[in-house]
């Protein structure tokens, strides 16, 4: 468990370093919308990276597409249009 926590700590330190470089520049330039988008994307990236570091199962976009179309496919199979 300790190596996973070291990985997560490394990810958080890199994210903090990136924020310390980018946020003051965006703040000085008045790029409020860009700062919000940057923060959201960085948080999303850190979350996914930490989940991967902890060996959590992360679904791919194809899994979501399959989940959406599965009921339709089951229906077509049920009525005999596909096998």
Order of alpha helices (4+ residues) and beta strands (2+ residues): alpha-alpha-alpha
